[in-house]
Amino acid sequence: MPTRQINGAEIHFSENGAGVPLVLVHGFPLDQRVWRNQLGDLANTCRVIAPDLRGFGKSPPSGPFTIESLADDLHELLHELSALPCILGGLSMGGYVSLAFAKKYLPELRGLILTDTRAAADTPQGREGRNAMIELARTRGSAAVAEQMLPKSIADPAFAPLARQIMEACPAQTVQFALAAMRDRSDYTDFLPMISTPTLIIVGESDAITTPSMAETMRDAIPGATLAIIPGAGHLSPLERPAEVSAAIRRFVMG
């Protein structure tokens, strides 16, 4: 797996195909494996790049980060790979990173794909939940976090073992850093009407975390955005219904 030194961190990524760069960013507490099917499915359509954000997957931990600093890492990586302008897609936390990227680097986007994510910041109750999960990760580790997250994340139980494996592999320290980053992230609701790049929103029909109604609200706020609702999928739609997600992305990329 290729790597680059980016802003003091070693960033691993996978790449497949040629043409327009399509960059797919994983969620929390996950890694690029959630996009493993898209890396194959879409390689005949575009140049697919799936990074492990710092501290996740094969990218080793390198200290605390914010959603905005992850976006800066991503921008620097894509600059190194001569992959700008790109179509940028993010799942869940990766969607937060994609929105932060769009706000800072919008002219370098050919398109934006927001998958099972939202624009609003955490509510006070949501922030309390993040703090409780930080304490859970600190005291009981990543497996306890996975145990708590899985029932809300997966609609199809067949994919629970793989999701659990990926979640449990995430270092507990990275889990804590990511929870703090998400807790303290900016609210991008007011930015949505300013997104001028073509935008696709994807959501699992049974997503209990970032619901289809949240996705519809984003679609209505972003000029010209389109929405794909994935039947039978929960919060991890690229993992649970990969063919349907790949088909929606392919239609978007090919215009």
Contacts in CASP RR format, 6 or more apart in sequence:
PFRMAT RR
TARGET T0000
AUTHOR 0000-0000-0000
METHOD contacts of the structure
MODEL  1
MPTRQINGAEIHFSENGAGVPLVLVHGFPLDQRVWRNQLGDLANTCRVIA
PDLRGFGKSPPSGPFTIESLADDLHELLHELSALPCILGGLSMGGYVSLA
FAKKYLPELRGLILTDTRAAADTPQGREGRNAMIELARTRGSAAVAEQML
PKSIADPAFAPLARQIMEACPAQTVQFALAAMRDRSDYTDFLPMISTPTL
IIVGESDAITTPSMAETMRDAIPGATLAIIPGAGHLSPLERPAEVSAAIR
RFVMG
1 12 0 8 1.000
1 13 0 8 1.000
1 14 0 8 1.000
1 58 0 8 1.000
2 12 0 8 1.000
2 13 0 8 1.000
2 14 0 8 1.000
2 15 0 8 1.000
3 10 0 8 1.000
3 11 0 8 1.000
3 12 0 8 1.000
3 13 0 8 1.000
3 59 0 8 1.000
4 10 0 8 1.000
4 11 0 8 1.000
4 13 0 8 1.000
4 77 0 8 1.000
4 80 0 8 1.000
4 81 0 8 1.000
5 11 0 8 1.000
6 54 0 8 1.000
6 73 0 8 1.000
6 76 0 8 1.000
6 77 0 8 1.000
6 80 0 8 1.000
7 69 0 8 1.000
7 72 0 8 1.000
7 73 0 8 1.000
7 76 0 8 1.000
8 62 0 8 1.000
9 54 0 8 1.000
9 55 0 8 1.000
9 59 0 8 1.000
9 60 0 8 1.000
9 62 0 8 1.000
9 73 0 8 1.000
10 59 0 8 1.000
10 60 0 8 1.000
10 62 0 8 1.000
11 51 0 8 1.000
11 52 0 8 1.000
11 53 0 8 1.000
11 54 0 8 1.000
11 59 0 8 1.000
11 73 0 8 1.000
11 77 0 8 1.000
12 32 0 8 1.000
12 51 0 8 1.000
12 52 0 8 1.000
12 57 0 8 1.000
12 58 0 8 1.000
12 59 0 8 1.000
13 32 0 8 1.000
13 49 0 8 1.000
13 50 0 8 1.000
13 51 0 8 1.000
13 52 0 8 1.000
13 77 0 8 1.000
14 32 0 8 1.000
14 39 0 8 1.000
14 49 0 8 1.000
14 50 0 8 1.000
15 47 0 8 1.000
15 48 0 8 1.000
15 49 0 8 1.000
15 50 0 8 1.000
15 81 0 8 1.000
16 39 0 8 1.000
16 40 0 8 1.000
16 43 0 8 1.000
16 47 0 8 1.000
16 48 0 8 1.000
17 43 0 8 1.000
17 44 0 8 1.000
17 46 0 8 1.000
17 47 0 8 1.000
17 48 0 8 1.000
18 46 0 8 1.000
18 47 0 8 1.000
19 46 0 8 1.000
19 47 0 8 1.000
20 46 0 8 1.000
20 47 0 8 1.000
20 86 0 8 1.000
20 87 0 8 1.000
20 110 0 8 1.000
20 253 0 8 1.000
21 46 0 8 1.000
21 47 0 8 1.000
21 49 0 8 1.000
21 78 0 8 1.000
21 81 0 8 1.000
21 83 0 8 1.000
21 84 0 8 1.000
21 85 0 8 1.000
21 86 0 8 1.000
21 87 0 8 1.000
22 42 0 8 1.000
22 45 0 8 1.000
22 46 0 8 1.000
22 47 0 8 1.000
22 48 0 8 1.000
22 49 0 8 1.000
22 86 0 8 1.000
22 87 0 8 1.000
22 89 0 8 1.000
22 249 0 8 1.000
22 253 0 8 1.000
23 49 0 8 1.000
23 50 0 8 1.000
23 51 0 8 1.000
23 74 0 8 1.000
23 78 0 8 1.000
23 83 0 8 1.000
23 86 0 8 1.000
23 87 0 8 1.000
23 88 0 8 1.000
23 89 0 8 1.000
24 32 0 8 1.000
24 35 0 8 1.000
24 38 0 8 1.000
24 39 0 8 1.000
24 48 0 8 1.000
24 49 0 8 1.000
24 50 0 8 1.000
24 89 0 8 1.000
24 90 0 8 1.000
24 91 0 8 1.000
24 238 0 8 1.000
25 50 0 8 1.000
25 51 0 8 1.000
25 53 0 8 1.000
25 74 0 8 1.000
25 88 0 8 1.000
25 89 0 8 1.000
25 90 0 8 1.000
25 91 0 8 1.000
25 94 0 8 1.000
25 95 0 8 1.000
25 97 0 8 1.000
25 98 0 8 1.000
26 32 0 8 1.000
26 33 0 8 1.000
26 34 0 8 1.000
26 35 0 8 1.000
26 50 0 8 1.000
26 52 0 8 1.000
26 53 0 8 1.000
26 56 0 8 1.000
26 90 0 8 1.000
26 91 0 8 1.000
26 93 0 8 1.000
26 94 0 8 1.000
27 34 0 8 1.000
27 90 0 8 1.000
27 91 0 8 1.000
27 92 0 8 1.000
27 93 0 8 1.000
27 94 0 8 1.000
27 95 0 8 1.000
28 92 0 8 1.000
28 93 0 8 1.000
28 94 0 8 1.000
28 175 0 8 1.000
28 178 0 8 1.000
28 179 0 8 1.000
28 182 0 8 1.000
29 56 0 8 1.000
29 142 0 8 1.000
29 145 0 8 1.000
29 146 0 8 1.000
29 149 0 8 1.000
29 166 0 8 1.000
29 167 0 8 1.000
29 170 0 8 1.000
29 174 0 8 1.000
29 175 0 8 1.000
29 178 0 8 1.000
30 56 0 8 1.000
30 91 0 8 1.000
30 92 0 8 1.000
30 163 0 8 1.000
30 166 0 8 1.000
30 167 0 8 1.000
30 170 0 8 1.000
30 236 0 8 1.000
31 52 0 8 1.000
31 56 0 8 1.000
31 57 0 8 1.000
31 58 0 8 1.000
31 166 0 8 1.000
31 169 0 8 1.000
31 170 0 8 1.000
32 50 0 8 1.000
32 51 0 8 1.000
32 52 0 8 1.000
32 57 0 8 1.000
33 57 0 8 1.000
33 162 0 8 1.000
33 166 0 8 1.000
34 91 0 8 1.000
34 166 0 8 1.000
34 236 0 8 1.000
34 238 0 8 1.000
34 239 0 8 1.000
35 48 0 8 1.000
35 50 0 8 1.000
35 91 0 8 1.000
35 238 0 8 1.000
36 50 0 8 1.000
37 238 0 8 1.000
37 239 0 8 1.000
37 242 0 8 1.000
37 243 0 8 1.000
37 245 0 8 1.000
37 246 0 8 1.000
38 48 0 8 1.000
38 50 0 8 1.000
38 238 0 8 1.000
38 242 0 8 1.000
38 245 0 8 1.000
38 246 0 8 1.000
38 249 0 8 1.000
39 48 0 8 1.000
39 50 0 8 1.000
40 48 0 8 1.000
41 242 0 8 1.000
41 243 0 8 1.000
41 246 0 8 1.000
41 250 0 8 1.000
42 48 0 8 1.000
42 246 0 8 1.000
42 249 0 8 1.000
42 250 0 8 1.000
42 253 0 8 1.000
45 250 0 8 1.000
45 253 0 8 1.000
45 254 0 8 1.000
46 87 0 8 1.000
46 253 0 8 1.000
47 83 0 8 1.000
49 78 0 8 1.000
49 81 0 8 1.000
49 83 0 8 1.000
49 86 0 8 1.000
51 59 0 8 1.000
51 74 0 8 1.000
51 77 0 8 1.000
52 58 0 8 1.000
52 59 0 8 1.000
53 59 0 8 1.000
53 70 0 8 1.000
53 73 0 8 1.000
53 74 0 8 1.000
53 94 0 8 1.000
53 97 0 8 1.000
54 61 0 8 1.000
54 62 0 8 1.000
54 63 0 8 1.000
54 65 0 8 1.000
54 70 0 8 1.000
54 73 0 8 1.000
55 61 0 8 1.000
55 62 0 8 1.000
55 171 0 8 1.000
55 174 0 8 1.000
55 177 0 8 1.000
56 170 0 8 1.000
56 174 0 8 1.000
56 178 0 8 1.000
57 169 0 8 1.000
57 170 0 8 1.000
61 171 0 8 1.000
61 173 0 8 1.000
61 174 0 8 1.000
61 177 0 8 1.000
63 173 0 8 1.000
63 177 0 8 1.000
64 177 0 8 1.000
64 180 0 8 1.000
64 181 0 8 1.000
65 73 0 8 1.000
65 177 0 8 1.000
65 178 0 8 1.000
65 181 0 8 1.000
66 181 0 8 1.000
66 184 0 8 1.000
66 185 0 8 1.000
67 93 0 8 1.000
67 96 0 8 1.000
67 97 0 8 1.000
67 100 0 8 1.000
67 181 0 8 1.000
67 182 0 8 1.000
67 185 0 8 1.000
67 186 0 8 1.000
68 100 0 8 1.000
68 104 0 8 1.000
68 186 0 8 1.000
70 97 0 8 1.000
70 100 0 8 1.000
70 181 0 8 1.000
71 97 0 8 1.000
71 98 0 8 1.000
71 100 0 8 1.000
71 101 0 8 1.000
71 104 0 8 1.000
71 105 0 8 1.000
72 104 0 8 1.000
74 88 0 8 1.000
74 97 0 8 1.000
74 101 0 8 1.000
75 84 0 8 1.000
75 101 0 8 1.000
75 104 0 8 1.000
75 105 0 8 1.000
75 108 0 8 1.000
78 84 0 8 1.000
78 86 0 8 1.000
78 108 0 8 1.000
84 108 0 8 1.000
85 107 0 8 1.000
85 108 0 8 1.000
85 109 0 8 1.000
85 110 0 8 1.000
86 108 0 8 1.000
86 109 0 8 1.000
86 110 0 8 1.000
86 111 0 8 1.000
87 109 0 8 1.000
87 110 0 8 1.000
87 111 0 8 1.000
87 112 0 8 1.000
87 113 0 8 1.000
87 252 0 8 1.000
87 253 0 8 1.000
88 98 0 8 1.000
88 101 0 8 1.000
88 102 0 8 1.000
88 109 0 8 1.000
88 111 0 8 1.000
88 112 0 8 1.000
88 113 0 8 1.000
89 95 0 8 1.000
89 98 0 8 1.000
89 112 0 8 1.000
89 113 0 8 1.000
89 114 0 8 1.000
89 115 0 8 1.000
90 97 0 8 1.000
90 98 0 8 1.000
90 113 0 8 1.000
90 114 0 8 1.000
90 115 0 8 1.000
90 117 0 8 1.000
91 115 0 8 1.000
91 116 0 8 1.000
91 117 0 8 1.000
91 236 0 8 1.000
91 237 0 8 1.000
91 238 0 8 1.000
92 115 0 8 1.000
92 116 0 8 1.000
92 117 0 8 1.000
92 209 0 8 1.000
92 210 0 8 1.000
92 235 0 8 1.000
92 236 0 8 1.000
93 117 0 8 1.000
93 178 0 8 1.000
93 182 0 8 1.000
94 117 0 8 1.000
95 114 0 8 1.000
95 115 0 8 1.000
95 117 0 8 1.000
96 117 0 8 1.000
96 182 0 8 1.000
96 185 0 8 1.000
96 188 0 8 1.000
98 112 0 8 1.000
98 113 0 8 1.000
98 114 0 8 1.000
98 117 0 8 1.000
99 114 0 8 1.000
99 117 0 8 1.000
99 119 0 8 1.000
99 188 0 8 1.000
99 191 0 8 1.000
100 185 0 8 1.000
100 186 0 8 1.000
100 188 0 8 1.000
101 109 0 8 1.000
102 109 0 8 1.000
102 112 0 8 1.000
102 191 0 8 1.000
102 195 0 8 1.000
102 197 0 8 1.000
103 188 0 8 1.000
103 191 0 8 1.000
106 194 0 8 1.000
106 195 0 8 1.000
106 196 0 8 1.000
106 197 0 8 1.000
109 197 0 8 1.000
110 197 0 8 1.000
110 198 0 8 1.000
111 197 0 8 1.000
111 198 0 8 1.000
111 199 0 8 1.000
111 200 0 8 1.000
112 195 0 8 1.000
112 197 0 8 1.000
112 198 0 8 1.000
112 199 0 8 1.000
112 200 0 8 1.000
113 199 0 8 1.000
113 200 0 8 1.000
113 201 0 8 1.000
113 202 0 8 1.000
113 249 0 8 1.000
113 252 0 8 1.000
114 199 0 8 1.000
114 200 0 8 1.000
114 201 0 8 1.000
114 202 0 8 1.000
114 215 0 8 1.000
114 218 0 8 1.000
115 201 0 8 1.000
115 202 0 8 1.000
115 203 0 8 1.000
115 237 0 8 1.000
115 238 0 8 1.000
115 245 0 8 1.000
116 202 0 8 1.000
116 203 0 8 1.000
116 204 0 8 1.000
116 207 0 8 1.000
116 209 0 8 1.000
116 210 0 8 1.000
116 234 0 8 1.000
116 235 0 8 1.000
116 236 0 8 1.000
116 237 0 8 1.000
117 210 0 8 1.000
118 210 0 8 1.000
118 214 0 8 1.000
118 218 0 8 1.000
119 187 0 8 1.000
119 188 0 8 1.000
119 189 0 8 1.000
119 191 0 8 1.000
119 192 0 8 1.000
119 218 0 8 1.000
119 221 0 8 1.000
120 187 0 8 1.000
120 188 0 8 1.000
120 189 0 8 1.000
120 214 0 8 1.000
121 185 0 8 1.000
121 186 0 8 1.000
121 187 0 8 1.000
122 130 0 8 1.000
122 182 0 8 1.000
122 183 0 8 1.000
122 185 0 8 1.000
126 183 0 8 1.000
127 183 0 8 1.000
130 179 0 8 1.000
130 180 0 8 1.000
130 182 0 8 1.000
130 183 0 8 1.000
131 179 0 8 1.000
131 183 0 8 1.000
133 145 0 8 1.000
133 148 0 8 1.000
133 175 0 8 1.000
133 179 0 8 1.000
134 175 0 8 1.000
134 176 0 8 1.000
134 179 0 8 1.000
134 180 0 8 1.000
136 144 0 8 1.000
136 145 0 8 1.000
136 148 0 8 1.000
137 144 0 8 1.000
137 145 0 8 1.000
137 172 0 8 1.000
137 175 0 8 1.000
137 176 0 8 1.000
137 179 0 8 1.000
138 172 0 8 1.000
138 176 0 8 1.000
141 172 0 8 1.000
141 175 0 8 1.000
142 167 0 8 1.000
142 168 0 8 1.000
142 169 0 8 1.000
142 170 0 8 1.000
142 171 0 8 1.000
142 172 0 8 1.000
142 175 0 8 1.000
143 168 0 8 1.000
145 167 0 8 1.000
145 172 0 8 1.000
145 175 0 8 1.000
146 163 0 8 1.000
146 164 0 8 1.000
146 167 0 8 1.000
146 168 0 8 1.000
149 167 0 8 1.000
150 160 0 8 1.000
150 163 0 8 1.000
150 164 0 8 1.000
150 167 0 8 1.000
152 208 0 8 1.000
152 209 0 8 1.000
152 235 0 8 1.000
153 163 0 8 1.000
153 209 0 8 1.000
153 234 0 8 1.000
153 235 0 8 1.000
153 236 0 8 1.000
154 160 0 8 1.000
154 163 0 8 1.000
154 234 0 8 1.000
154 235 0 8 1.000
154 236 0 8 1.000
154 240 0 8 1.000
155 204 0 8 1.000
155 205 0 8 1.000
155 206 0 8 1.000
155 207 0 8 1.000
155 232 0 8 1.000
155 233 0 8 1.000
155 234 0 8 1.000
155 235 0 8 1.000
155 240 0 8 1.000
156 232 0 8 1.000
156 233 0 8 1.000
156 234 0 8 1.000
156 240 0 8 1.000
156 241 0 8 1.000
159 236 0 8 1.000
159 239 0 8 1.000
159 240 0 8 1.000
162 239 0 8 1.000
163 236 0 8 1.000
163 239 0 8 1.000
189 221 0 8 1.000
192 218 0 8 1.000
192 221 0 8 1.000
192 222 0 8 1.000
193 221 0 8 1.000
193 222 0 8 1.000
193 223 0 8 1.000
195 222 0 8 1.000
195 223 0 8 1.000
195 225 0 8 1.000
196 223 0 8 1.000
198 224 0 8 1.000
198 252 0 8 1.000
198 255 0 8 1.000
199 222 0 8 1.000
199 224 0 8 1.000
199 225 0 8 1.000
199 226 0 8 1.000
200 225 0 8 1.000
200 226 0 8 1.000
200 227 0 8 1.000
200 228 0 8 1.000
200 248 0 8 1.000
200 249 0 8 1.000
200 252 0 8 1.000
201 215 0 8 1.000
201 218 0 8 1.000
201 219 0 8 1.000
201 222 0 8 1.000
201 225 0 8 1.000
201 226 0 8 1.000
201 227 0 8 1.000
201 228 0 8 1.000
202 215 0 8 1.000
202 227 0 8 1.000
202 228 0 8 1.000
202 230 0 8 1.000
202 237 0 8 1.000
202 245 0 8 1.000
202 248 0 8 1.000
202 249 0 8 1.000
203 210 0 8 1.000
203 211 0 8 1.000
203 212 0 8 1.000
203 214 0 8 1.000
203 215 0 8 1.000
203 227 0 8 1.000
203 228 0 8 1.000
203 229 0 8 1.000
203 230 0 8 1.000
203 237 0 8 1.000
204 212 0 8 1.000
204 229 0 8 1.000
204 230 0 8 1.000
204 231 0 8 1.000
204 232 0 8 1.000
204 233 0 8 1.000
204 234 0 8 1.000
204 235 0 8 1.000
204 237 0 8 1.000
204 240 0 8 1.000
204 241 0 8 1.000
205 212 0 8 1.000
205 229 0 8 1.000
205 230 0 8 1.000
205 231 0 8 1.000
205 232 0 8 1.000
205 233 0 8 1.000
205 234 0 8 1.000
206 232 0 8 1.000
206 233 0 8 1.000
206 234 0 8 1.000
207 215 0 8 1.000
207 233 0 8 1.000
207 234 0 8 1.000
207 235 0 8 1.000
207 237 0 8 1.000
208 234 0 8 1.000
208 235 0 8 1.000
209 235 0 8 1.000
210 235 0 8 1.000
212 229 0 8 1.000
215 227 0 8 1.000
215 229 0 8 1.000
216 227 0 8 1.000
218 225 0 8 1.000
219 225 0 8 1.000
219 226 0 8 1.000
219 227 0 8 1.000
226 252 0 8 1.000
228 245 0 8 1.000
228 248 0 8 1.000
230 237 0 8 1.000
230 240 0 8 1.000
230 241 0 8 1.000
230 244 0 8 1.000
230 245 0 8 1.000
230 248 0 8 1.000
231 241 0 8 1.000
231 244 0 8 1.000
232 240 0 8 1.000
232 241 0 8 1.000
233 240 0 8 1.000
233 241 0 8 1.000
233 244 0 8 1.000
233 245 0 8 1.000
234 240 0 8 1.000
237 244 0 8 1.000
237 245 0 8 1.000
238 245 0 8 1.000
END
